[in-house]
Amino acid sequence: MSTFTIFLVLIIIVAFLLVVVIMVQNPKGGGLSSSFGGGGGQQLGGVKKTTDFLDKSTWTLATIMLALILLSNVTIMGGSATAESRVINSDPSIENTVPEATQTPLQTQPETQDQQ
């Protein structure tokens, strides 16, 4: 299993968790956070702490996802060289595939005189 595949699996897992955390939140207070506290002033810190936890979870998962994406990009760049980079580095195993330019004679059209 390559390093890129490992990063890809981790990115998918983090993306799924990020979707779940975002879907649980409700900006109007009617999501999962409202079921822990109830209504009004008789909160035992449930709603506020759940909202803080979900907010911190969202930022943490987003940061982890960004780091994983950047690290996976580094592993892609560290892979085998492409034909283009071998040509730039003047690898002699790559042949010149551009055909040579051929010269065609310039054809001139005979001049016509307007006689009226």
Biopython code that builds the backbone (N, CA, C, O; Angstrom):
import numpy as np
from Bio.PDB.StructureBuilder import StructureBuilder

atoms = [
    (1, "MET", "N", (0.852, -1.171, 0.000)),
    (1, "MET", "CA", (0.000, 0.000, 0.000)),
    (1, "MET", "C", (0.895, 1.230, 0.000)),
    (1, "MET", "O", (1.785, 1.361, 0.840)),
    (2, "SER", "N", (0.654, 2.125, -0.942)),
    (2, "SER", "CA", (1.505, 3.306, -1.058)),
    (2, "SER", "C", (1.129, 4.357, -0.011)),
    (2, "SER", "O", (0.067, 4.301, 0.608)),
    (3, "THR", "N", (2.027, 5.301, 0.157)),
    (3, "THR", "CA", (1.803, 6.380, 1.120)),
    (3, "THR", "C", (0.612, 7.226, 0.700)),
    (3, "THR", "O", (-0.174, 7.672, 1.536)),
    (4, "PHE", "N", (0.485, 7.444, -0.614)),
    (4, "PHE", "CA", (-0.639, 8.241, -1.105)),
    (4, "PHE", "C", (-1.967, 7.564, -0.787)),
    (4, "PHE", "O", (-2.936, 8.241, -0.445)),
    (5, "THR", "N", (-2.026, 6.249, -0.893)),
    (5, "THR", "CA", (-3.263, 5.518, -0.589)),
    (5, "THR", "C", (-3.632, 5.662, 0.888)),
    (5, "THR", "O", (-4.806, 5.796, 1.232)),
    (6, "ILE", "N", (-2.636, 5.633, 1.741)),
    (6, "ILE", "CA", (-2.898, 5.814, 3.176)),
    (6, "ILE", "C", (-3.463, 7.203, 3.439)),
    (6, "ILE", "O", (-4.434, 7.359, 4.179)),
    (7, "PHE", "N", (-2.840, 8.221, 2.822)),
    (7, "PHE", "CA", (-3.352, 9.584, 2.984)),
    (7, "PHE", "C", (-4.767, 9.706, 2.422)),
    (7, "PHE", "O", (-5.607, 10.395, 3.000)),
    (8, "LEU", "N", (-5.029, 9.050, 1.312)),
    (8, "LEU", "CA", (-6.359, 9.122, 0.703)),
    (8, "LEU", "C", (-7.423, 8.524, 1.619)),
    (8, "LEU", "O", (-8.511, 9.084, 1.750)),
    (9, "VAL", "N", (-7.122, 7.406, 2.247)),
    (9, "VAL", "CA", (-8.072, 6.781, 3.184)),
    (9, "VAL", "C", (-8.303, 7.689, 4.388)),
    (9, "VAL", "O", (-9.437, 7.856, 4.837)),
    (10, "LEU", "N", (-7.225, 8.276, 4.911)),
    (10, "LEU", "CA", (-7.375, 9.191, 6.057)),
    (10, "LEU", "C", (-8.184, 10.429, 5.684)),
    (10, "LEU", "O", (-8.987, 10.902, 6.487)),
    (11, "ILE", "N", (-7.986, 10.958, 4.481)),
    (11, "ILE", "CA", (-8.750, 12.132, 4.038)),
    (11, "ILE", "C", (-10.228, 11.794, 3.940)),
    (11, "ILE", "O", (-11.073, 12.604, 4.322)),
    (12, "ILE", "N", (-10.550, 10.620, 3.437)),
    (12, "ILE", "CA", (-11.966, 10.216, 3.318)),
    (12, "ILE", "C", (-12.599, 10.063, 4.693)),
    (12, "ILE", "O", (-13.741, 10.477, 4.898)),
    (13, "ILE", "N", (-11.873, 9.473, 5.640)),
    (13, "ILE", "CA", (-12.407, 9.306, 7.005)),
    (13, "ILE", "C", (-12.650, 10.667, 7.655)),
    (13, "ILE", "O", (-13.703, 10.894, 8.250)),
    (14, "VAL", "N", (-11.674, 11.574, 7.539)),
    (14, "VAL", "CA", (-11.819, 12.909, 8.135)),
    (14, "VAL", "C", (-12.960, 13.671, 7.459)),
    (14, "VAL", "O", (-13.705, 14.388, 8.126)),
    (15, "ALA", "N", (-13.098, 13.521, 6.144)),
    (15, "ALA", "CA", (-14.187, 14.201, 5.442)),
    (15, "ALA", "C", (-15.544, 13.690, 5.922)),
    (15, "ALA", "O", (-16.471, 14.479, 6.105)),
    (16, "PHE", "N", (-15.669, 12.388, 6.125)),
    (16, "PHE", "CA", (-16.924, 11.831, 6.630)),
    (16, "PHE", "C", (-17.228, 12.363, 8.029)),
    (16, "PHE", "O", (-18.362, 12.751, 8.309)),
    (17, "LEU", "N", (-16.221, 12.385, 8.912)),
    (17, "LEU", "CA", (-16.427, 12.906, 10.266)),
    (17, "LEU", "C", (-16.786, 14.392, 10.240)),
    (17, "LEU", "O", (-17.609, 14.851, 11.032)),
    (18, "LEU", "N", (-16.173, 15.133, 9.337)),
    (18, "LEU", "CA", (-16.476, 16.566, 9.223)),
    (18, "LEU", "C", (-17.916, 16.783, 8.777)),
    (18, "LEU", "O", (-18.592, 17.682, 9.276)),
    (19, "VAL", "N", (-18.381, 15.975, 7.852)),
    (19, "VAL", "CA", (-19.787, 16.081, 7.411)),
    (19, "VAL", "C", (-20.726, 15.769, 8.566)),
    (19, "VAL", "O", (-21.729, 16.457, 8.752)),
    (20, "VAL", "N", (-20.413, 14.742, 9.340)),
    (20, "VAL", "CA", (-21.269, 14.375, 10.474)),
    (20, "VAL", "C", (-21.315, 15.498, 11.501)),
    (20, "VAL", "O", (-22.391, 15.855, 11.981)),
    (21, "VAL", "N", (-20.163, 16.055, 11.840)),
    (21, "VAL", "CA", (-20.124, 17.127, 12.846)),
    (21, "VAL", "C", (-20.885, 18.358, 12.346)),
    (21, "VAL", "O", (-21.589, 19.003, 13.123)),
    (22, "ILE", "N", (-20.754, 18.684, 11.080)),
    (22, "ILE", "CA", (-21.457, 19.849, 10.546)),
    (22, "ILE", "C", (-22.963, 19.608, 10.497)),
    (22, "ILE", "O", (-23.745, 20.518, 10.770)),
    (23, "MET", "N", (-23.372, 18.402, 10.153)),
    (23, "MET", "CA", (-24.802, 18.107, 10.069)),
    (23, "MET", "C", (-25.470, 18.078, 11.449)),
    (23, "MET", "O", (-26.667, 18.342, 11.565)),
    (24, "VAL", "N", (-24.705, 17.762, 12.484)),
    (24, "VAL", "CA", (-25.265, 17.732, 13.844)),
    (24, "VAL", "C", (-25.543, 19.146, 14.334)),
    (24, "VAL", "O", (-26.475, 19.366, 15.107)),
    (25, "GLN", "N", (-24.745, 20.094, 13.891)),
    (25, "GLN", "CA", (-24.926, 21.477, 14.332)),
    (25, "GLN", "C", (-26.170, 22.073, 13.685)),
    (25, "GLN", "O", (-26.524, 21.747, 12.552)),
    (26, "ASN", "N", (-26.812, 22.942, 14.427)),
    (26, "ASN", "CA", (-27.939, 23.681, 13.892)),
    (26, "ASN", "C", (-27.783, 25.125, 14.355)),
    (26, "ASN", "O", (-27.768, 25.377, 15.560)),
    (27, "PRO", "N", (-27.667, 26.060, 13.452)),
    (27, "PRO", "CA", (-27.410, 27.438, 13.863)),
    (27, "PRO", "C", (-28.566, 28.070, 14.636)),
    (27, "PRO", "O", (-28.373, 29.080, 15.313)),
    (28, "LYS", "N", (-29.756, 27.495, 14.545)),
    (28, "LYS", "CA", (-30.901, 28.062, 15.256)),
    (28, "LYS", "C", (-31.112, 27.410, 16.619)),
    (28, "LYS", "O", (-32.087, 27.725, 17.302)),
    (29, "GLY", "N", (-30.231, 26.519, 17.023)),
    (29, "GLY", "CA", (-30.342, 25.902, 18.336)),
    (29, "GLY", "C", (-31.285, 24.726, 18.384)),
    (29, "GLY", "O", (-31.612, 24.266, 19.478)),
    (30, "GLY", "N", (-31.734, 24.220, 17.269)),
    (30, "GLY", "CA", (-32.671, 23.101, 17.277)),
    (30, "GLY", "C", (-32.035, 21.772, 16.943)),
    (30, "GLY", "O", (-32.747, 20.788, 16.742)),
    (31, "GLY", "N", (-30.721, 21.712, 16.877)),
    (31, "GLY", "CA", (-30.044, 20.474, 16.516)),
    (31, "GLY", "C", (-29.796, 19.605, 17.726)),
    (31, "GLY", "O", (-30.570, 19.624, 18.682)),
    (32, "LEU", "N", (-28.727, 18.850, 17.687)),
    (32, "LEU", "CA", (-28.378, 17.943, 18.763)),
    (32, "LEU", "C", (-28.092, 18.698, 20.051)),
    (32, "LEU", "O", (-28.347, 18.192, 21.143)),
    (33, "SER", "N", (-27.563, 19.907, 19.923)),
    (33, "SER", "CA", (-27.210, 20.668, 21.110)),
    (33, "SER", "C", (-28.430, 21.026, 21.953)),
    (33, "SER", "O", (-28.304, 21.162, 23.170)),
    (34, "SER", "N", (-29.598, 21.181, 21.351)),
    (34, "SER", "CA", (-30.788, 21.534, 22.137)),
    (34, "SER", "C", (-31.343, 20.342, 22.904)),
    (34, "SER", "O", (-32.055, 20.522, 23.892)),
    (35, "SER", "N", (-31.033, 19.142, 22.467)),
    (35, "SER", "CA", (-31.568, 17.977, 23.177)),
    (35, "SER", "C", (-30.814, 17.690, 24.465)),
    (35, "SER", "O", (-31.303, 16.937, 25.307)),
    (36, "PHE", "N", (-29.635, 18.273, 24.637)),
    (36, "PHE", "CA", (-28.878, 18.048, 25.857)),
    (36, "PHE", "C", (-29.230, 19.019, 26.967)),
    (36, "PHE", "O", (-29.050, 18.697, 28.141)),
    (37, "GLY", "N", (-29.724, 20.189, 26.627)),
    (37, "GLY", "CA", (-29.915, 21.186, 27.673)),
    (37, "GLY", "C", (-31.359, 21.479, 27.981)),
    (37, "GLY", "O", (-31.690, 21.737, 29.138)),
    (38, "GLY", "N", (-32.210, 21.452, 27.025)),
    (38, "GLY", "CA", (-33.587, 21.858, 27.271)),
    (38, "GLY", "C", (-33.748, 23.320, 26.938)),
    (38, "GLY", "O", (-33.095, 23.835, 26.031)),
    (39, "GLY", "N", (-34.606, 23.981, 27.662)),
    (39, "GLY", "CA", (-34.864, 25.370, 27.325)),
    (39, "GLY", "C", (-34.602, 26.296, 28.481)),
    (39, "GLY", "O", (-34.716, 25.916, 29.646)),
    (40, "GLY", "N", (-34.253, 27.505, 28.145)),
    (40, "GLY", "CA", (-34.170, 28.566, 29.144)),
    (40, "GLY", "C", (-32.946, 28.523, 30.027)),
    (40, "GLY", "O", (-31.858, 28.126, 29.611)),
    (41, "GLY", "N", (-33.161, 28.950, 31.277)),
    (41, "GLY", "CA", (-32.054, 29.140, 32.193)),
    (41, "GLY", "C", (-31.700, 27.932, 33.015)),
    (41, "GLY", "O", (-30.759, 28.004, 33.806)),
    (42, "GLN", "N", (-32.397, 26.825, 32.878)),
    (42, "GLN", "CA", (-32.092, 25.651, 33.690)),
    (42, "GLN", "C", (-31.130, 24.710, 32.962)),
    (42, "GLN", "O", (-31.359, 23.503, 32.884)),
    (43, "GLN", "N", (-30.081, 25.272, 32.448)),
    (43, "GLN", "CA", (-29.101, 24.460, 31.747)),
    (43, "GLN", "C", (-27.996, 24.085, 32.718)),
    (43, "GLN", "O", (-27.534, 24.912, 33.504)),
    (44, "LEU", "N", (-27.589, 22.863, 32.655)),
    (44, "LEU", "CA", (-26.451, 22.435, 33.442)),
    (44, "LEU", "C", (-25.169, 22.558, 32.621)),
    (44, "LEU", "O", (-24.235, 21.774, 32.787)),
    (45, "GLY", "N", (-25.140, 23.525, 31.758)),
    (45, "GLY", "CA", (-23.982, 23.725, 30.901)),
    (45, "GLY", "C", (-23.998, 22.815, 29.696)),
    (45, "GLY", "O", (-22.996, 22.726, 28.987)),
    (46, "GLY", "N", (-25.085, 22.146, 29.442)),
    (46, "GLY", "CA", (-25.152, 21.169, 28.359)),
    (46, "GLY", "C", (-25.097, 21.778, 26.982)),
    (46, "GLY", "O", (-24.270, 21.381, 26.161)),
    (47, "VAL", "N", (-25.964, 22.736, 26.713)),
    (47, "VAL", "CA", (-26.054, 23.296, 25.379)),
    (47, "VAL", "C", (-24.796, 24.083, 25.032)),
    (47, "VAL", "O", (-24.254, 23.935, 23.937)),
    (48, "LYS", "N", (-24.340, 24.898, 25.936)),
    (48, "LYS", "CA", (-23.174, 25.731, 25.661)),
    (48, "LYS", "C", (-21.937, 24.873, 25.442)),
    (48, "LYS", "O", (-21.158, 25.123, 24.522)),
    (49, "LYS", "N", (-21.754, 23.856, 26.293)),
    (49, "LYS", "CA", (-20.567, 23.018, 26.161)),
    (49, "LYS", "C", (-20.646, 22.143, 24.917)),
    (49, "LYS", "O", (-19.619, 21.864, 24.298)),
    (50, "THR", "N", (-21.842, 21.704, 24.540)),
    (50, "THR", "CA", (-21.987, 20.917, 23.318)),
    (50, "THR", "C", (-21.692, 21.780, 22.102)),
    (50, "THR", "O", (-21.038, 21.326, 21.164)),
    (51, "THR", "N", (-22.160, 22.998, 22.109)),
    (51, "THR", "CA", (-21.898, 23.913, 20.999)),
    (51, "THR", "C", (-20.406, 24.198, 20.884)),
    (51, "THR", "O", (-19.857, 24.223, 19.783)),
    (52, "ASP", "N", (-19.750, 24.414, 22.027)),
    (52, "ASP", "CA", (-18.304, 24.644, 22.011)),
    (52, "ASP", "C", (-17.563, 23.410, 21.484)),
    (52, "ASP", "O", (-16.626, 23.534, 20.695)),
    (53, "PHE", "N", (-17.983, 22.237, 21.919)),
    (53, "PHE", "CA", (-17.336, 21.000, 21.474)),
    (53, "PHE", "C", (-17.499, 20.811, 19.966)),
    (53, "PHE", "O", (-16.545, 20.453, 19.275)),
    (54, "LEU", "N", (-18.710, 21.051, 19.461)),
    (54, "LEU", "CA", (-18.940, 20.881, 18.026)),
    (54, "LEU", "C", (-18.167, 21.919, 17.218)),
    (54, "LEU", "O", (-17.665, 21.621, 16.135)),
    (55, "ASP", "N", (-18.074, 23.127, 17.742)),
    (55, "ASP", "CA", (-17.321, 24.174, 17.053)),
    (55, "ASP", "C", (-15.836, 23.827, 17.010)),
    (55, "ASP", "O", (-15.199, 23.955, 15.965)),
    (56, "LYS", "N", (-15.284, 23.392, 18.135)),
    (56, "LYS", "CA", (-13.874, 23.007, 18.175)),
    (56, "LYS", "C", (-13.616, 21.777, 17.316)),
    (56, "LYS", "O", (-12.566, 21.670, 16.682)),
    (57, "SER", "N", (-14.556, 20.858, 17.293)),
    (57, "SER", "CA", (-14.406, 19.662, 16.463)),
    (57, "SER", "C", (-14.373, 20.023, 14.986)),
    (57, "SER", "O", (-13.587, 19.463, 14.222)),
    (58, "THR", "N", (-15.221, 20.954, 14.587)),
    (58, "THR", "CA", (-15.251, 21.372, 13.190)),
    (58, "THR", "C", (-13.919, 21.981, 12.779)),
    (58, "THR", "O", (-13.370, 21.630, 11.735)),
    (59, "TRP", "N", (-13.399, 22.885, 13.587)),
    (59, "TRP", "CA", (-12.127, 23.529, 13.256)),
    (59, "TRP", "C", (-10.972, 22.534, 13.288)),
    (59, "TRP", "O", (-10.078, 22.601, 12.445)),
    (60, "THR", "N", (-10.979, 21.618, 14.245)),
    (60, "THR", "CA", (-9.909, 20.625, 14.341)),
    (60, "THR", "C", (-9.915, 19.696, 13.135)),
    (60, "THR", "O", (-8.868, 19.440, 12.540)),
    (61, "LEU", "N", (-11.093, 19.190, 12.771)),
    (61, "LEU", "CA", (-11.185, 18.295, 11.618)),
    (61, "LEU", "C", (-10.826, 19.010, 10.317)),
    (61, "LEU", "O", (-10.191, 18.423, 9.440)),
    (62, "ALA", "N", (-11.226, 20.261, 10.191)),
    (62, "ALA", "CA", (-10.875, 21.024, 8.983)),
    (62, "ALA", "C", (-9.365, 21.240, 8.899)),
    (62, "ALA", "O", (-8.792, 21.168, 7.812)),
    (63, "THR", "N", (-8.722, 21.502, 10.021)),
    (63, "THR", "CA", (-7.268, 21.683, 10.038)),
    (63, "THR", "C", (-6.552, 20.378, 9.709)),
    (63, "THR", "O", (-5.577, 20.370, 8.959)),
    (64, "ILE", "N", (-7.040, 19.271, 10.275)),
    (64, "ILE", "CA", (-6.448, 17.962, 9.982)),
    (64, "ILE", "C", (-6.604, 17.630, 8.504)),
    (64, "ILE", "O", (-5.678, 17.108, 7.883)),
    (65, "MET", "N", (-7.766, 17.928, 7.940)),
    (65, "MET", "CA", (-7.990, 17.639, 6.526)),
    (65, "MET", "C", (-7.048, 18.460, 5.642)),
    (65, "MET", "O", (-6.486, 17.934, 4.682)),
    (66, "LEU", "N", (-6.876, 19.731, 5.957)),
    (66, "LEU", "CA", (-5.969, 20.582, 5.189)),
    (66, "LEU", "C", (-4.542, 20.046, 5.254)),
    (66, "LEU", "O", (-3.848, 20.000, 4.238)),
    (67, "ALA", "N", (-4.104, 19.641, 6.446)),
    (67, "ALA", "CA", (-2.750, 19.097, 6.594)),
    (67, "ALA", "C", (-2.588, 17.793, 5.819)),
    (67, "ALA", "O", (-1.555, 17.575, 5.185)),
    (68, "LEU", "N", (-3.598, 16.926, 5.863)),
    (68, "LEU", "CA", (-3.522, 15.665, 5.121)),
    (68, "LEU", "C", (-3.474, 15.900, 3.614)),
    (68, "LEU", "O", (-2.753, 15.205, 2.898)),
    (69, "ILE", "N", (-4.234, 16.870, 3.135)),
    (69, "ILE", "CA", (-4.233, 17.160, 1.703)),
    (69, "ILE", "C", (-2.865, 17.687, 1.265)),
    (69, "ILE", "O", (-2.350, 17.294, 0.219)),
    (70, "LEU", "N", (-2.282, 18.574, 2.067)),
    (70, "LEU", "CA", (-0.962, 19.095, 1.723)),
    (70, "LEU", "C", (0.102, 17.996, 1.774)),
    (70, "LEU", "O", (0.978, 17.951, 0.911)),
    (71, "LEU", "N", (0.039, 17.122, 2.759)),
    (71, "LEU", "CA", (1.005, 16.027, 2.857)),
    (71, "LEU", "C", (0.838, 15.024, 1.720)),
    (71, "LEU", "O", (1.823, 14.485, 1.217)),
    (72, "SER", "N", (-0.401, 14.773, 1.317)),
    (72, "SER", "CA", (-0.612, 13.842, 0.205)),
    (72, "SER", "C", (-0.078, 14.428, -1.096)),
    (72, "SER", "O", (0.387, 13.691, -1.965)),
    (73, "ASN", "N", (-0.143, 15.745, -1.234)),
    (73, "ASN", "CA", (0.415, 16.392, -2.418)),
    (73, "ASN", "C", (1.930, 16.218, -2.465)),
    (73, "ASN", "O", (2.502, 16.049, -3.542)),
    (74, "VAL", "N", (2.577, 16.258, -1.311)),
    (74, "VAL", "CA", (4.024, 16.054, -1.255)),
    (74, "VAL", "C", (4.367, 14.625, -1.671)),
    (74, "VAL", "O", (5.366, 14.410, -2.357)),
    (75, "THR", "N", (3.563, 13.655, -1.272)),
    (75, "THR", "CA", (3.845, 12.271, -1.649)),
    (75, "THR", "C", (3.628, 12.042, -3.134)),
    (75, "THR", "O", (4.301, 11.200, -3.729)),
    (76, "ILE", "N", (2.697, 12.777, -3.753)),
    (76, "ILE", "CA", (2.511, 12.654, -5.199)),
    (76, "ILE", "C", (3.739, 13.199, -5.911)),
    (76, "ILE", "O", (4.227, 12.583, -6.859)),
    (77, "MET", "N", (4.245, 14.341, -5.470)),
    (77, "MET", "CA", (5.394, 14.959, -6.118)),
    (77, "MET", "C", (6.658, 14.125, -5.928)),
    (77, "MET", "O", (7.572, 14.198, -6.750)),
    (78, "GLY", "N", (6.723, 13.347, -4.876)),
    (78, "GLY", "CA", (7.901, 12.534, -4.617)),
    (78, "GLY", "C", (7.908, 11.240, -5.405)),
    (78, "GLY", "O", (8.840, 10.448, -5.266)),
    (79, "GLY", "N", (6.907, 11.003, -6.220)),
    (79, "GLY", "CA", (6.815, 9.767, -6.985)),
    (79, "GLY", "C", (7.765, 9.743, -8.156)),
    (79, "GLY", "O", (8.713, 10.526, -8.223)),
    (80, "SER", "N", (7.504, 8.834, -9.083)),
    (80, "SER", "CA", (8.394, 8.662, -10.236)),
    (80, "SER", "C", (8.325, 9.881, -11.148)),
    (80, "SER", "O", (7.314, 10.581, -11.206)),
    (81, "ALA", "N", (9.413, 10.114, -11.848)),
    (81, "ALA", "CA", (9.502, 11.266, -12.742)),
    (81, "ALA", "C", (8.687, 11.000, -13.999)),
    (81, "ALA", "O", (8.653, 9.878, -14.505)),
    (82, "THR", "N", (8.048, 12.015, -14.483)),
    (82, "THR", "CA", (7.275, 11.890, -15.709)),
    (82, "THR", "C", (8.176, 12.117, -16.905)),
    (82, "THR", "O", (9.322, 12.541, -16.759)),
    (83, "ALA", "N", (7.656, 11.834, -18.088)),
    (83, "ALA", "CA", (8.442, 12.017, -19.303)),
    (83, "ALA", "C", (8.824, 13.477, -19.488)),
    (83, "ALA", "O", (9.913, 13.781, -19.975)),
    (84, "GLU", "N", (7.928, 14.385, -19.099)),
    (84, "GLU", "CA", (8.216, 15.812, -19.264)),
    (84, "GLU", "C", (9.397, 16.236, -18.409)),
    (84, "GLU", "O", (10.257, 16.987, -18.869)),
    (85, "SER", "N", (9.449, 15.764, -17.171)),
    (85, "SER", "CA", (10.552, 16.166, -16.309)),
    (85, "SER", "C", (11.856, 15.516, -16.763)),
    (85, "SER", "O", (12.923, 16.094, -16.558)),
    (86, "ARG", "N", (11.802, 14.341, -17.371)),
    (86, "ARG", "CA", (13.016, 13.725, -17.893)),
    (86, "ARG", "C", (13.535, 14.487, -19.102)),
    (86, "ARG", "O", (14.746, 14.579, -19.303)),
    (87, "VAL", "N", (12.629, 15.037, -19.911)),
    (87, "VAL", "CA", (13.054, 15.832, -21.058)),
    (87, "VAL", "C", (13.693, 17.122, -20.578)),
    (87, "VAL", "O", (14.709, 17.557, -21.119)),
    (88, "ILE", "N", (13.100, 17.729, -19.567)),
    (88, "ILE", "CA", (13.667, 18.967, -19.025)),
    (88, "ILE", "C", (15.051, 18.703, -18.456)),
    (88, "ILE", "O", (15.950, 19.530, -18.605)),
    (89, "ASN", "N", (15.230, 17.570, -17.813)),
    (89, "ASN", "CA", (16.528, 17.223, -17.243)),
    (89, "ASN", "C", (17.460, 16.609, -18.282)),
    (89, "ASN", "O", (18.529, 16.112, -17.928)),
    (90, "SER", "N", (17.081, 16.634, -19.544)),
    (90, "SER", "CA", (17.835, 16.138, -20.698)),
    (90, "SER", "C", (18.253, 14.684, -20.543)),
    (90, "SER", "O", (19.437, 14.353, -20.607)),
    (91, "ASP", "N", (17.272, 13.830, -20.338)),
    (91, "ASP", "CA", (17.497, 12.400, -20.268)),
    (91, "ASP", "C", (17.723, 11.880, -21.690)),
    (91, "ASP", "O", (16.866, 12.093, -22.549)),
    (92, "PRO", "N", (18.842, 11.208, -21.971)),
    (92, "PRO", "CA", (19.107, 10.767, -23.339)),
    (92, "PRO", "C", (18.205, 9.632, -23.806)),
    (92, "PRO", "O", (18.175, 9.329, -24.999)),
    (93, "SER", "N", (17.471, 8.999, -22.899)),
    (93, "SER", "CA", (16.607, 7.899, -23.317)),
    (93, "SER", "C", (15.335, 8.386, -24.006)),
    (93, "SER", "O", (14.634, 7.600, -24.644)),
    (94, "ILE", "N", (15.041, 9.651, -23.884)),
    (94, "ILE", "CA", (13.866, 10.213, -24.532)),
    (94, "ILE", "C", (14.288, 10.735, -25.901)),
    (94, "ILE", "O", (15.196, 11.558, -26.014)),
    (95, "GLU", "N", (13.621, 10.248, -26.929)),
    (95, "GLU", "CA", (13.960, 10.680, -28.277)),
    (95, "GLU", "C", (13.188, 11.938, -28.632)),
    (95, "GLU", "O", (12.135, 12.232, -28.065)),
    (96, "ASN", "N", (13.735, 12.660, -29.574)),
    (96, "ASN", "CA", (13.058, 13.856, -30.070)),
    (96, "ASN", "C", (11.945, 13.403, -31.002)),
    (96, "ASN", "O", (12.214, 12.804, -32.043)),
    (97, "THR", "N", (10.718, 13.678, -30.645)),
    (97, "THR", "CA", (9.584, 13.231, -31.456)),
    (97, "THR", "C", (9.017, 14.339, -32.322)),
    (97, "THR", "O", (8.013, 14.141, -33.005)),
    (98, "VAL", "N", (9.645, 15.493, -32.301)),
    (98, "VAL", "CA", (9.156, 16.609, -33.107)),
    (98, "VAL", "C", (9.727, 16.460, -34.509)),
    (98, "VAL", "O", (10.946, 16.379, -34.655)),
    (99, "PRO", "N", (8.896, 16.419, -35.543)),
    (99, "PRO", "CA", (9.425, 16.275, -36.901)),
    (99, "PRO", "C", (10.163, 17.541, -37.325)),
    (99, "PRO", "O", (9.873, 18.651, -36.877)),
    (100, "GLU", "N", (11.122, 17.319, -38.203)),
    (100, "GLU", "CA", (11.881, 18.467, -38.690)),
    (100, "GLU", "C", (11.012, 19.288, -39.628)),
    (100, "GLU", "O", (10.151, 18.753, -40.325)),
    (101, "ALA", "N", (11.244, 20.571, -39.636)),
    (101, "ALA", "CA", (10.468, 21.459, -40.497)),
    (101, "ALA", "C", (10.923, 21.299, -41.939)),
    (101, "ALA", "O", (12.121, 21.254, -42.222)),
    (102, "THR", "N", (9.982, 21.216, -42.826)),
    (102, "THR", "CA", (10.320, 21.117, -44.248)),
    (102, "THR", "C", (10.045, 22.463, -44.890)),
    (102, "THR", "O", (9.112, 23.174, -44.519)),
    (103, "GLN", "N", (10.880, 22.791, -45.860)),
    (103, "GLN", "CA", (10.693, 24.068, -46.538)),
    (103, "GLN", "C", (9.954, 23.827, -47.842)),
    (103, "GLN", "O", (10.333, 22.964, -48.633)),
    (104, "THR", "N", (8.924, 24.576, -48.052)),
    (104, "THR", "CA", (8.171, 24.491, -49.299)),
    (104, "THR", "C", (8.475, 25.726, -50.116)),
    (104, "THR", "O", (8.624, 26.821, -49.574)),
    (105, "PRO", "N", (8.565, 25.547, -51.418)),
    (105, "PRO", "CA", (8.856, 26.721, -52.246)),
    (105, "PRO", "C", (7.694, 27.706, -52.212)),
    (105, "PRO", "O", (6.525, 27.326, -52.134)),
    (106, "LEU", "N", (8.044, 28.937, -52.272)),
    (106, "LEU", "CA", (7.046, 29.990, -52.247)),
    (106, "LEU", "C", (6.399, 30.088, -53.620)),
    (106, "LEU", "O", (7.090, 30.303, -54.616)),
    (107, "GLN", "N", (5.126, 29.937, -53.681)),
    (107, "GLN", "CA", (4.413, 29.999, -54.954)),
    (107, "GLN", "C", (3.866, 31.400, -55.133)),
    (107, "GLN", "O", (3.140, 31.926, -54.290)),
    (108, "THR", "N", (4.231, 31.975, -56.237)),
    (108, "THR", "CA", (3.731, 33.315, -56.529)),
    (108, "THR", "C", (2.668, 33.216, -57.594)),
    (108, "THR", "O", (2.747, 32.373, -58.488)),
    (109, "GLN", "N", (1.713, 34.043, -57.505)),
    (109, "GLN", "CA", (0.646, 34.059, -58.488)),
    (109, "GLN", "C", (1.005, 35.064, -59.579)),
    (109, "GLN", "O", (1.544, 36.134, -59.299)),
    (110, "PRO", "N", (0.700, 34.707, -60.821)),
    (110, "PRO", "CA", (1.035, 35.644, -61.903)),
    (110, "PRO", "C", (0.229, 36.931, -61.761)),
    (110, "PRO", "O", (-0.955, 36.919, -61.423)),
    (111, "GLU", "N", (0.890, 38.002, -62.021)),
    (111, "GLU", "CA", (0.219, 39.297, -61.939)),
    (111, "GLU", "C", (-0.660, 39.491, -63.148)),
    (111, "GLU", "O", (-0.260, 39.192, -64.273)),
    (112, "THR", "N", (-1.824, 39.977, -62.925)),
    (112, "THR", "CA", (-2.754, 40.252, -64.025)),
    (112, "THR", "C", (-2.936, 41.757, -64.149)),
    (112, "THR", "O", (-3.001, 42.485, -63.159)),
    (113, "GLN", "N", (-3.015, 42.190, -65.381)),
    (113, "GLN", "CA", (-3.203, 43.615, -65.602)),
    (113, "GLN", "C", (-4.656, 43.838, -65.988)),
    (113, "GLN", "O", (-5.225, 43.114, -66.805)),
    (114, "ASP", "N", (-5.210, 44.814, -65.406)),
    (114, "ASP", "CA", (-6.594, 45.155, -65.725)),
    (114, "ASP", "C", (-6.607, 46.026, -66.985)),
    (114, "ASP", "O", (-6.083, 47.140, -66.984)),
    (115, "GLN", "N", (-7.186, 45.529, -68.013)),
    (115, "GLN", "CA", (-7.308, 46.323, -69.255)),
    (115, "GLN", "C", (-8.754, 46.668, -69.454)),
    (115, "GLN", "O", (-9.621, 45.794, -69.473)),
    (116, "GLN", "N", (-9.005, 47.918, -69.600)),
    (116, "GLN", "CA", (-10.396, 48.331, -69.758)),
    (116, "GLN", "C", (-10.613, 48.965, -71.071)),
    (116, "GLN", "O", (-11.730, 49.378, -71.380)),
]
sb = StructureBuilder()
sb.init_structure("model")
sb.init_model(0)
sb.init_chain("A")
sb.init_seg("    ")
for serial, (resi, resn, name, xyz) in enumerate(atoms, 1):
    if name == "N":
        sb.init_residue(resn, " ", resi, " ")
    sb.init_atom(name, np.array(xyz, "f"), 0.0, 1.0, " ", f" {name:<3s}", serial, name[0])
structure = sb.get_structure()
